[in-house]
């Protein structure tokens, strides 16, 4: 080995130490995945060299035959993996192997429980990567040189997977990276050609460049050549380029793990080749679980982009809208220029056509999953439902299609939380019903017991219960489905249309007329707190509710704006009372205006609490209630 210079010892980032500990202690049941991860990284390094060499052919240094080699030494108990890809400089080696530069790291670490079984499943959300080498090795050495640097600028990195690592400058004639794993005691099974061959065939057959192992000789030792002869052990053709009939489910699943660095299988995938005016191949996956940075809209996302099988970029985000940012996969186009850049991507009309087609492809895949595998779709909805709800605002062309994929809780008997589709709801419409009724709120428990639902229960009309923070915003864009308009049951003057009989309407008018005096007294008592006071047609059991004006913000939107520090427009609720409730009858008969005022304010505050709102003056509410209790007990 060459003389080492500029040798120094550096400490791992804290997050790396915790991840290493998790690797070593939690993945003992699936040790062989270390080879899959290291081969996947080597494949990425070769892809990056191919791309950079488009503009700088000299980076190939005369060696354009790109490959990965895996070898072993039984006596030394080592496994070596070598690629002639892009390699790393000293600075890149420290950055890539000493720190975790991935958004969501802090959230990942917060979720570590100390339970090995649970923690190992978290790795699936984070990606295993280089550090998986320490599952089987008690020491790992990396020899690397970035393409384009001189032979004297090679780097030697070494660590025992504990608190620190050593790094030094060495001579390295060939570009690329060589990783040497010094196997732990008990892991010698991996220093074996047959074992390595099987792991590569199982996990890495889809890699689109040759993976070579030394050819084994079973004759006499003297027949063995001085230099090893290498043989390719994988198919070495990119999986997405093969016909679907030639690819097994297991191969699709392994390829997903390669492109996503996920540890779990995907829920679904779609593999398509488009020919004609546009020519491209896509392989799209729906993950089984959400990544930590799913709600960071600015986090890196997108598909792996290839042009004529040449890797272009890792996260091409122009091919799918933001609300589908969870989709993983590959798109390989014959219609884009090989020297494509982000600027060209954003302006190329071909991209718009591909984006439109790929978006429909994903939505079709989700429709199929919902129809054929409802339990799997439930798992998808739990992980990605809130992100999909961003769709109607972003993608007008597919609004109806996205709406069909949404799931909500409902008042329908026997329906649990977030399981009812709009198609289910429409199929159960009552005769004469031409509206879809919904109610938004903070939680399922709060909205399912809301007084706003009383008349709907009485008449047997189903109401959707919307409890995600995004729901009120969603419904401002989702105005109709299947020709039926949406009605917020807590907003405006409720009109049930033909669901109310003529007798009901006539009776309501008569009651409203008879209570005009009470309406005026309540207006005087509540004053500036309310926009309006009126007789309610929504209530059967409760004495009063607060309705929202047609153009006013609801509670959810107000809370979102307040939490983000934005000014919330002033608005006042509409106070509606139930004329048949005993409390309202007592209130109407109350001659003392001061007492009438106290009772009116108590009813107003109770209605606010029932709606999930906070009281503007809790102390005043408590004083009035205590005063009333003292009077009752006297």
C-alpha positions as CSV (number, residue, x, y, z in Angstrom):
1,X,0.0,0.0,0.0
2,X,1.2,3.5,-0.7
3,X,2.5,5.8,2.1
4,X,-0.3,7.6,3.9
5,X,-0.1,11.4,4.3
6,X,-2.3,14.0,5.9
7,X,-3.6,11.4,8.3
8,X,-6.1,12.5,10.9
9,X,-8.7,11.0,13.2
10,X,-12.2,12.6,13.2
11,X,-15.3,12.0,15.2
12,X,-18.6,10.8,13.7
13,X,-21.6,13.1,13.8
14,X,-23.9,12.1,16.8
15,X,-26.6,10.9,14.5
16,X,-24.2,8.5,12.8
17,X,-23.2,7.0,16.1
18,X,-26.8,6.3,17.0
19,X,-27.5,4.9,13.5
20,X,-24.5,2.6,13.7
21,X,-25.6,1.3,17.0
22,X,-29.0,0.6,15.6
23,X,-27.5,-1.1,12.5
24,X,-25.3,-3.4,14.6
25,X,-27.9,-4.4,17.1
26,X,-31.2,-4.4,15.2
27,X,-30.6,-5.9,11.8
28,X,-29.1,-9.2,13.0
29,X,-31.9,-11.2,11.4
30,X,-31.2,-9.9,7.8
31,X,-27.5,-9.4,7.7
32,X,-27.1,-10.1,4.0
33,X,-28.7,-6.8,3.0
34,X,-25.3,-5.1,3.6
35,X,-24.2,-6.3,0.2
36,X,-27.4,-5.0,-1.5
37,X,-26.8,-1.6,0.0
38,X,-23.2,-1.4,-1.0
39,X,-23.9,-2.6,-4.5
40,X,-26.7,0.0,-4.8
41,X,-24.3,2.8,-3.8
42,X,-21.7,1.5,-6.3
43,X,-24.3,1.5,-9.0
44,X,-25.2,5.1,-8.1
45,X,-21.5,6.1,-8.3
46,X,-21.2,4.6,-11.8
47,X,-24.4,6.4,-12.9
48,X,-23.0,9.7,-11.7
49,X,-19.8,9.1,-13.6
50,X,-21.7,8.4,-16.8
51,X,-23.6,11.6,-16.4
52,X,-20.6,13.8,-15.7
53,X,-18.6,12.2,-18.5
54,X,-21.2,13.4,-21.0
55,X,-19.8,16.9,-20.6
56,X,-16.3,15.8,-19.6
57,X,-15.3,12.6,-21.4
58,X,-11.8,12.9,-19.9
59,X,-13.3,11.7,-16.6
60,X,-13.4,8.2,-18.0
61,X,-9.6,8.2,-18.0
62,X,-9.6,5.9,-21.0
63,X,-11.6,3.2,-19.1
64,X,-15.2,3.3,-20.3
65,X,-16.0,-0.3,-19.3
66,X,-18.0,0.4,-16.2
67,X,-18.6,-2.4,-13.7
68,X,-18.7,-3.5,-10.0
69,X,-16.5,-6.3,-8.6
70,X,-17.0,-8.3,-5.5
71,X,-14.2,-10.5,-4.1
72,X,-13.3,-12.3,-0.9
73,X,-10.4,-13.7,1.0
74,X,-11.2,-16.7,3.2
75,X,-7.9,-16.6,5.1
76,X,-8.0,-12.9,5.8
77,X,-11.8,-13.0,6.4
78,X,-12.5,-10.1,4.2
79,X,-15.0,-9.2,1.5
80,X,-14.1,-6.5,-1.0
81,X,-16.4,-4.5,-3.2
82,X,-14.9,-2.3,-5.9
83,X,-16.5,0.1,-8.5
84,X,-14.9,2.3,-11.2
85,X,-17.5,5.0,-10.8
86,X,-17.2,8.7,-9.8
87,X,-15.3,8.1,-6.6
88,X,-14.8,10.7,-3.8
89,X,-12.4,13.4,-2.9
90,X,-11.2,13.8,0.7
91,X,-13.8,16.4,1.5
92,X,-16.6,14.3,0.0
93,X,-15.4,11.2,1.9
94,X,-15.7,13.1,5.2
95,X,-19.1,14.6,4.2
96,X,-20.6,11.3,3.0
97,X,-19.1,8.8,5.5
98,X,-18.9,11.0,8.6
99,X,-22.3,12.8,8.6
100,X,-25.9,12.2,7.7
101,X,-27.0,15.0,5.4
102,X,-30.6,13.9,5.2
103,X,-33.6,16.0,6.1
104,X,-35.7,14.3,8.8
105,X,-32.7,13.0,10.7
106,X,-33.8,14.7,13.9
107,X,-37.3,13.3,13.6
108,X,-35.8,9.8,12.9
109,X,-33.8,9.9,16.1
110,X,-36.7,11.2,18.2
111,X,-38.6,8.1,17.1
112,X,-36.0,5.6,18.3
113,X,-37.6,3.7,21.1
114,X,-34.8,1.3,22.2
115,X,-37.0,-1.6,21.1
116,X,-34.8,-3.4,18.6
117,X,-37.7,-4.9,16.6
118,X,-39.6,-1.5,16.3
119,X,-36.4,0.4,15.6
120,X,-35.3,-1.9,12.8
121,X,-38.6,-1.0,11.0
122,X,-37.7,2.7,11.3
123,X,-34.6,2.0,9.2
124,X,-37.0,1.4,6.3
125,X,-38.1,5.0,6.4
126,X,-34.5,6.3,6.7
127,X,-32.5,4.1,4.3
128,X,-29.7,1.7,5.3
129,X,-26.8,2.7,3.1
130,X,-23.1,2.5,3.7
131,X,-23.4,2.0,7.4
132,X,-25.0,-1.4,6.9
133,X,-21.4,-2.7,6.3
134,X,-21.0,-2.7,10.1
135,X,-23.7,-5.3,10.5
136,X,-21.1,-8.0,9.4
137,X,-17.8,-6.1,9.8
138,X,-15.9,-5.0,12.8
139,X,-13.7,-2.8,10.7
140,X,-14.4,-1.1,7.3
141,X,-11.8,0.4,5.0
142,X,-12.5,2.6,2.0
143,X,-10.0,3.4,-0.7
144,X,-11.4,6.0,-3.1
145,X,-10.3,8.6,-5.7
146,X,-12.6,11.0,-7.5
147,X,-12.5,10.9,-11.3
148,X,-10.5,13.8,-12.6
149,X,-8.1,14.1,-9.6
150,X,-4.5,12.9,-9.8
151,X,-3.4,9.4,-8.6
152,X,-1.8,11.1,-5.6
153,X,-5.1,12.4,-4.3
154,X,-6.5,9.1,-3.3
155,X,-8.2,8.7,0.1
156,X,-8.0,6.0,2.7
157,X,-10.9,6.0,5.2
158,X,-11.1,3.4,8.1
159,X,-13.3,2.9,11.1
160,X,-14.4,0.2,13.6
161,X,-17.9,1.7,13.7
162,X,-17.5,3.2,17.1
163,X,-16.9,6.9,17.9
164,X,-14.4,8.0,15.2
165,X,-12.8,7.3,11.9
166,X,-9.3,7.8,10.4
167,X,-8.7,9.5,7.0
168,X,-5.5,9.8,5.1
169,X,-4.3,10.8,1.6
170,X,-2.8,7.8,-0.4
171,X,-1.8,6.9,-3.9
172,X,-4.6,5.3,-6.0
173,X,-4.0,4.7,-9.6
174,X,-7.6,3.9,-10.7
175,X,-10.6,6.2,-10.1
176,X,-13.6,4.9,-8.1
177,X,-14.1,3.2,-4.7
178,X,-12.9,0.0,-3.1
179,X,-14.5,-1.0,0.2
180,X,-12.8,-3.7,2.3
181,X,-14.9,-5.4,5.0
182,X,-13.0,-7.1,7.8
183,X,-15.6,-9.7,8.9
184,X,-16.6,-10.1,12.5
185,X,-16.1,-13.5,14.2
186,X,-19.0,-15.6,13.2
187,X,-19.7,-13.8,9.9
188,X,-17.1,-15.8,7.9
189,X,-20.0,-17.3,5.8
190,X,-19.8,-14.2,3.6
191,X,-16.2,-14.9,2.6
192,X,-17.5,-17.5,0.2
193,X,-18.2,-17.3,-3.5
194,X,-21.3,-19.3,-3.5
195,X,-22.9,-17.3,-0.7
196,X,-22.0,-13.9,-2.3
197,X,-23.3,-15.1,-5.7
198,X,-26.7,-16.1,-4.2
199,X,-27.0,-12.7,-2.3
200,X,-26.2,-10.8,-5.5
201,X,-28.7,-12.8,-7.6
202,X,-31.4,-12.3,-4.9
203,X,-31.0,-8.6,-4.3
204,X,-29.1,-7.1,-7.2
205,X,-29.9,-8.9,-10.4
206,X,-31.7,-5.8,-11.6
207,X,-28.6,-3.6,-11.5
208,X,-28.0,-2.3,-15.0
209,X,-24.3,-2.9,-15.2
210,X,-22.2,-6.0,-14.7
211,X,-21.4,-7.3,-11.2
212,X,-18.4,-9.6,-11.4
213,X,-17.1,-12.3,-9.0
214,X,-13.8,-14.2,-9.4
215,X,-14.4,-17.4,-11.4
216,X,-14.0,-20.4,-9.2
217,X,-11.7,-23.3,-10.1
218,X,-12.3,-26.8,-8.7
219,X,-9.3,-28.6,-10.2
220,X,-5.8,-28.7,-8.9
221,X,-4.2,-25.5,-7.4
222,X,-1.6,-25.5,-10.2
223,X,-4.4,-25.1,-12.8
224,X,-5.6,-21.9,-11.2
225,X,-4.5,-18.8,-13.1
226,X,-2.2,-16.3,-11.4
227,X,-4.6,-13.4,-12.0
228,X,-8.3,-14.1,-11.2
229,X,-10.7,-14.5,-14.0
230,X,-13.9,-12.6,-13.5
231,X,-17.5,-13.6,-14.4
232,X,-20.7,-11.6,-14.5
233,X,-23.2,-13.0,-12.0
234,X,-26.2,-10.7,-12.6
235,X,-28.5,-10.0,-15.6
236,X,-26.8,-6.6,-16.1
237,X,-29.8,-5.1,-17.9
238,X,-31.7,-2.3,-16.2
239,X,-34.9,-3.9,-14.9
240,X,-37.3,-1.2,-16.3
241,X,-36.0,-2.1,-19.9
242,X,-37.1,-5.7,-19.6
243,X,-40.6,-6.9,-20.7
244,X,-43.0,-7.1,-17.7
245,X,-43.5,-10.8,-18.4
246,X,-39.8,-11.4,-17.6
247,X,-39.8,-9.6,-14.2
248,X,-41.0,-11.4,-11.0
249,X,-42.7,-9.6,-8.1
250,X,-39.6,-10.2,-6.0
251,X,-37.4,-8.5,-8.6
252,X,-39.8,-5.5,-8.8
253,X,-39.7,-5.3,-4.9
254,X,-35.9,-5.4,-4.8
255,X,-35.6,-2.8,-7.5
256,X,-37.9,-0.5,-5.4
257,X,-35.5,-0.9,-2.5
258,X,-32.6,0.0,-4.8
259,X,-34.2,3.3,-6.1
260,X,-35.9,4.3,-2.8
261,X,-33.3,3.1,-0.2
262,X,-36.3,1.8,1.7
263,X,-36.2,-1.4,3.8
264,X,-39.8,-2.5,3.2
265,X,-41.7,-3.7,0.1
266,X,-43.9,-1.2,-1.8
267,X,-47.7,-1.4,-1.7
268,X,-48.0,-1.3,-5.5
269,X,-46.2,-0.5,-8.7
270,X,-46.9,0.3,-12.4
271,X,-44.4,-0.6,-15.2
272,X,-45.2,0.9,-18.6
273,X,-43.6,1.5,-22.0
274,X,-45.0,4.3,-24.1
275,X,-44.5,4.3,-27.8
276,X,-45.7,6.7,-30.6
277,X,-45.4,10.4,-30.5
278,X,-43.5,10.2,-27.2
279,X,-41.2,7.3,-26.3
280,X,-40.4,6.6,-22.7
281,X,-40.5,3.9,-20.1
282,X,-41.7,4.4,-16.5
283,X,-41.6,2.2,-13.4
284,X,-43.5,3.9,-10.6
285,X,-43.9,2.7,-7.0
286,X,-46.3,3.5,-4.1
287,X,-44.2,3.1,-0.9
288,X,-45.5,1.1,2.1
289,X,-44.7,3.8,4.6
290,X,-44.2,7.6,4.8
291,X,-40.7,9.1,5.0
292,X,-40.0,11.6,7.8
293,X,-39.7,14.5,5.4
294,X,-43.1,13.9,3.7
295,X,-44.6,17.2,5.0
296,X,-41.6,19.3,4.1
297,X,-42.7,20.4,0.7
298,X,-39.3,21.8,-0.1
299,X,-37.5,18.5,0.7
300,X,-35.8,16.7,-2.3
301,X,-38.2,14.5,-4.2
302,X,-38.8,13.1,-7.6
303,X,-38.1,10.2,-10.0
304,X,-34.7,8.9,-11.1
305,X,-34.3,10.2,-14.7
306,X,-32.5,8.3,-17.4
307,X,-32.3,9.4,-21.0
308,X,-31.6,6.6,-23.5
309,X,-30.6,4.5,-20.4
310,X,-28.0,7.0,-19.3
311,X,-28.5,8.3,-15.8
312,X,-29.3,12.1,-15.7
313,X,-30.4,13.0,-12.2
314,X,-31.5,11.4,-8.9
315,X,-34.6,13.5,-8.0
316,X,-36.2,14.9,-11.2
317,X,-39.2,16.6,-9.6
318,X,-40.7,17.9,-12.9
319,X,-42.5,14.7,-13.8
320,X,-45.1,14.5,-11.0
321,X,-47.0,17.2,-9.2
322,X,-46.1,18.1,-5.6
323,X,-49.1,16.2,-4.1
324,X,-47.7,13.0,-5.5
325,X,-44.2,13.6,-4.0
326,X,-44.3,10.3,-2.2
327,X,-44.1,8.3,-5.5
328,X,-40.7,6.6,-6.1
329,X,-39.4,5.1,-9.4
330,X,-37.7,5.6,-12.7
331,X,-38.5,7.3,-16.0
332,X,-36.3,6.7,-19.0
333,X,-37.0,8.8,-22.1
334,X,-35.8,8.7,-25.7
335,X,-37.2,12.2,-26.4
336,X,-35.0,14.3,-24.2
337,X,-31.5,15.5,-25.0
338,X,-28.7,13.7,-23.2
339,X,-27.3,17.0,-22.0
340,X,-30.6,17.8,-20.4
341,X,-30.4,20.2,-17.4
342,X,-32.9,21.5,-14.9
343,X,-33.5,24.7,-16.9
344,X,-34.2,22.7,-20.1
345,X,-36.5,20.3,-18.2
346,X,-38.6,23.2,-16.9
347,X,-39.1,24.6,-20.4
348,X,-39.4,21.5,-22.5
349,X,-43.0,20.8,-23.7
350,X,-42.2,17.1,-23.8
351,X,-41.9,17.2,-20.0
352,X,-45.5,18.6,-19.7
353,X,-46.8,15.8,-21.8
354,X,-44.9,13.2,-19.8
355,X,-46.0,14.8,-16.5
356,X,-49.7,14.7,-17.5
357,X,-49.4,11.0,-18.5
358,X,-47.4,9.9,-15.5
359,X,-49.8,11.7,-13.1
360,X,-52.8,9.9,-14.6
361,X,-50.8,6.6,-14.4
362,X,-50.3,7.1,-10.7
363,X,-53.9,8.0,-10.1
364,X,-55.0,4.9,-12.0
365,X,-52.6,2.8,-9.9
366,X,-54.2,4.2,-6.7
367,X,-57.7,3.6,-8.1
368,X,-56.8,0.0,-8.8
369,X,-55.3,-0.5,-5.4
370,X,-58.5,1.0,-3.7
371,X,-60.8,-1.2,-5.8
372,X,-58.8,-4.5,-5.6
373,X,-57.0,-4.3,-2.3
374,X,-59.0,-2.1,0.1
375,X,-56.9,-3.1,3.1
376,X,-53.7,-2.1,1.3
377,X,-55.4,1.1,0.3
378,X,-56.3,1.8,4.0
379,X,-52.6,1.5,4.8
380,X,-51.8,3.9,1.9
381,X,-54.4,6.4,3.1
382,X,-53.1,6.4,6.7
383,X,-49.6,7.3,5.4
384,X,-50.3,9.6,2.5
385,X,-54.0,10.7,2.7
386,X,-53.2,14.2,3.9
387,X,-50.7,14.8,1.1
388,X,-53.2,13.5,-1.5
389,X,-55.7,16.1,-0.2
390,X,-53.4,18.8,-1.6
391,X,-54.3,17.5,-5.0
392,X,-57.6,19.3,-5.8
393,X,-56.0,22.7,-5.3
394,X,-52.9,21.8,-7.4
395,X,-54.3,19.7,-10.2
396,X,-57.6,21.1,-11.6
397,X,-57.5,18.7,-14.6
398,X,-57.6,15.6,-12.3
399,X,-59.8,17.1,-9.5
400,X,-62.7,14.5,-9.9
401,X,-60.2,11.6,-10.1
402,X,-58.4,12.7,-7.0
403,X,-61.8,13.3,-5.2
404,X,-62.7,9.7,-5.9
405,X,-59.5,8.6,-4.0
406,X,-60.2,10.7,-0.9
407,X,-61.5,9.0,2.3
408,X,-63.5,10.5,5.2
409,X,-65.2,9.5,8.4
410,X,-69.0,9.5,8.3
411,X,-72.1,9.4,10.4
412,X,-73.2,6.3,8.5
413,X,-73.9,3.5,11.0
414,X,-71.0,1.1,11.4
415,X,-68.5,3.3,9.5
416,X,-65.3,4.0,11.3
417,X,-62.8,6.8,10.8
418,X,-61.5,7.8,7.4
419,X,-63.0,4.9,5.4
420,X,-65.9,6.4,3.3
421,X,-65.2,7.4,-0.3
422,X,-67.3,10.1,-2.0
423,X,-68.5,7.3,-4.4
424,X,-69.8,5.3,-1.3
425,X,-71.6,8.5,-0.1
426,X,-73.2,9.2,-3.4
427,X,-74.4,5.6,-3.7
428,X,-76.3,6.0,-0.4
429,X,-78.0,9.4,-1.1
430,X,-81.6,9.6,0.1
431,X,-84.4,10.1,-2.4
432,X,-84.5,13.8,-3.3
433,X,-81.0,14.5,-1.9
434,X,-78.8,16.4,-4.4
435,X,-76.1,17.6,-2.0
436,X,-73.1,16.1,-0.1
437,X,-73.2,17.3,3.5
438,X,-70.0,17.6,5.6
439,X,-68.8,19.0,8.9
440,X,-65.3,20.0,9.8
441,X,-63.8,19.9,13.3
442,X,-60.8,19.2,15.5
443,X,-61.3,15.5,16.2
444,X,-63.6,12.6,15.3
445,X,-65.0,12.5,18.8
446,X,-65.8,16.2,18.7
447,X,-67.6,16.3,15.3
448,X,-69.5,13.0,15.6
449,X,-71.3,14.5,18.7
450,X,-71.8,18.0,17.3
451,X,-75.2,19.6,17.7
452,X,-75.0,20.5,14.0
453,X,-75.8,16.9,13.2
454,X,-79.0,16.6,15.1
455,X,-81.5,17.3,12.3
456,X,-79.5,15.0,10.0
457,X,-79.7,12.1,12.5
458,X,-83.4,12.7,12.9
459,X,-83.9,12.5,9.1
460,X,-81.4,9.7,8.5
461,X,-79.1,11.8,6.2
462,X,-75.4,10.9,6.1
463,X,-72.8,13.6,6.9
464,X,-69.1,13.3,6.2
465,X,-66.9,14.2,9.2
466,X,-63.7,16.0,8.3
467,X,-61.1,16.2,11.0
468,X,-57.7,16.8,9.3
469,X,-56.3,20.3,9.7
470,X,-56.2,20.6,5.9
471,X,-59.9,19.7,5.3
472,X,-61.5,23.1,5.4
473,X,-58.8,24.4,3.0
474,X,-59.5,21.3,0.8
475,X,-63.2,21.9,0.6
476,X,-62.7,25.5,-0.6
477,X,-61.3,23.9,-3.8
478,X,-63.5,20.8,-3.9
479,X,-66.9,22.3,-4.7
480,X,-68.7,19.3,-6.2
481,X,-68.4,15.6,-7.0
482,X,-70.5,13.6,-9.5
483,X,-72.6,16.7,-10.1
484,X,-73.5,17.0,-6.4
485,X,-72.3,20.2,-4.6
486,X,-70.8,20.1,-1.1
487,X,-72.6,21.8,1.8
488,X,-71.0,22.6,5.1
489,X,-73.7,21.9,7.7
490,X,-72.2,24.4,10.1
491,X,-72.2,27.3,7.6
492,X,-75.0,29.7,6.6
493,X,-78.7,29.1,6.8
494,X,-79.2,25.4,6.4
495,X,-81.5,24.5,3.5
496,X,-82.3,20.8,3.1
497,X,-84.2,21.5,-0.1
498,X,-86.6,18.7,-1.0
499,X,-85.5,16.7,2.1
500,X,-87.8,19.1,4.0
501,X,-91.5,18.6,3.4
502,X,-93.7,21.6,2.6
503,X,-95.3,21.1,6.1
504,X,-91.9,21.3,7.7
505,X,-91.1,24.5,5.9
506,X,-94.4,26.1,6.8
507,X,-94.0,25.1,10.5
508,X,-90.5,26.6,10.5
509,X,-91.8,29.9,9.2
510,X,-94.5,30.0,11.8
511,X,-92.1,29.3,14.7
512,X,-89.6,31.9,13.5
513,X,-92.4,34.5,13.4
514,X,-93.6,33.6,16.9
515,X,-90.1,34.0,18.3
516,X,-89.3,37.4,16.8
517,X,-89.4,39.0,20.2
518,X,-86.9,36.5,21.7
519,X,-84.6,37.1,18.7
520,X,-84.5,40.8,19.4
521,X,-83.9,40.3,23.1
522,X,-81.0,38.0,22.4
523,X,-79.5,40.4,19.8
524,X,-79.5,43.1,22.5
525,X,-78.0,40.8,25.2
526,X,-75.2,39.3,23.0
527,X,-74.5,42.6,21.2
528,X,-71.2,42.7,19.2
529,X,-70.5,39.1,19.9
530,X,-72.8,37.9,17.1
531,X,-73.5,38.8,13.5
532,X,-77.1,37.5,13.7
533,X,-79.5,35.7,15.9
534,X,-82.2,33.3,14.4
535,X,-84.4,30.3,15.1
536,X,-82.5,27.1,14.3
537,X,-83.9,24.3,12.1
538,X,-80.8,22.1,12.7
539,X,-81.4,21.3,16.4
540,X,-83.5,18.6,18.0
541,X,-81.8,18.1,21.4
542,X,-79.4,21.0,22.1
543,X,-80.5,24.5,23.1
544,X,-78.2,26.5,20.8
545,X,-75.4,26.4,18.3
546,X,-73.0,28.8,16.5
547,X,-73.2,28.8,12.7
548,X,-70.5,30.3,10.4
549,X,-71.3,33.0,7.8
550,X,-71.2,31.9,4.2
551,X,-68.1,33.9,3.4
552,X,-66.4,33.6,6.8
553,X,-63.4,31.4,7.7
554,X,-64.1,28.3,9.7
555,X,-62.4,27.3,12.9
556,X,-59.8,25.1,11.2
557,X,-58.6,27.8,8.8
558,X,-58.6,30.4,11.6
559,X,-56.4,28.1,13.7
560,X,-54.0,27.4,10.8
561,X,-53.6,31.1,10.1
562,X,-53.1,32.0,13.8
563,X,-50.5,29.2,14.2
564,X,-48.5,30.6,11.2
565,X,-48.6,34.1,12.6
566,X,-50.9,35.5,10.0
567,X,-53.7,38.1,10.7
568,X,-57.1,36.5,10.9
569,X,-60.0,38.5,9.4
570,X,-62.6,39.6,11.9
571,X,-65.8,37.5,11.8
572,X,-68.7,37.0,14.1
573,X,-70.8,33.8,14.4
574,X,-74.5,33.4,13.9
575,X,-76.3,32.4,17.1
576,X,-79.1,29.9,16.4
577,X,-81.4,28.6,19.2
578,X,-83.8,25.7,19.4
579,X,-87.3,27.2,20.3
580,X,-88.5,23.8,21.6
581,X,-85.7,23.3,24.2
582,X,-86.7,23.7,27.8
583,X,-83.8,26.1,28.5
584,X,-84.9,28.4,25.7
585,X,-88.5,28.3,26.9
586,X,-87.2,29.3,30.4
587,X,-85.1,32.0,28.8
588,X,-88.0,33.4,26.9
589,X,-90.1,33.6,30.1
590,X,-87.3,35.3,32.1
591,X,-88.5,38.8,33.1
592,X,-85.2,40.0,34.7
593,X,-83.0,41.5,31.8
594,X,-79.8,41.1,33.8
595,X,-80.4,37.4,34.5
596,X,-81.6,37.0,30.9
597,X,-78.2,38.5,29.8
598,X,-76.2,36.1,32.0
599,X,-78.2,33.1,30.7
600,X,-77.8,34.2,27.1
601,X,-74.0,34.5,27.5
602,X,-73.8,31.1,29.1
603,X,-75.6,29.5,26.2
604,X,-73.4,31.4,23.7
605,X,-70.2,30.1,25.4
606,X,-71.5,26.6,25.6
607,X,-72.3,26.7,21.9
608,X,-68.7,27.9,21.2
609,X,-67.3,25.0,23.3
610,X,-69.5,22.5,21.5
611,X,-68.1,23.8,18.2
612,X,-64.5,23.1,19.5
613,X,-63.7,26.8,19.8
614,X,-62.0,28.4,22.8
615,X,-63.7,31.0,24.9
616,X,-62.7,34.7,24.5
617,X,-63.3,35.3,28.3
618,X,-63.3,32.0,30.2
619,X,-63.3,33.8,33.6
620,X,-66.6,35.6,32.8
621,X,-68.1,32.3,31.7
622,X,-67.1,30.6,35.0
623,X,-68.4,33.6,37.1
624,X,-71.8,33.5,35.3
625,X,-72.1,29.7,35.7
626,X,-71.2,29.8,39.4
627,X,-73.7,32.6,40.0
628,X,-76.4,30.4,38.3
629,X,-75.4,27.4,40.4
630,X,-75.6,29.4,43.6
631,X,-79.1,30.6,42.7
632,X,-80.3,27.1,41.9
633,X,-79.0,25.7,45.2
634,X,-80.4,28.5,47.3
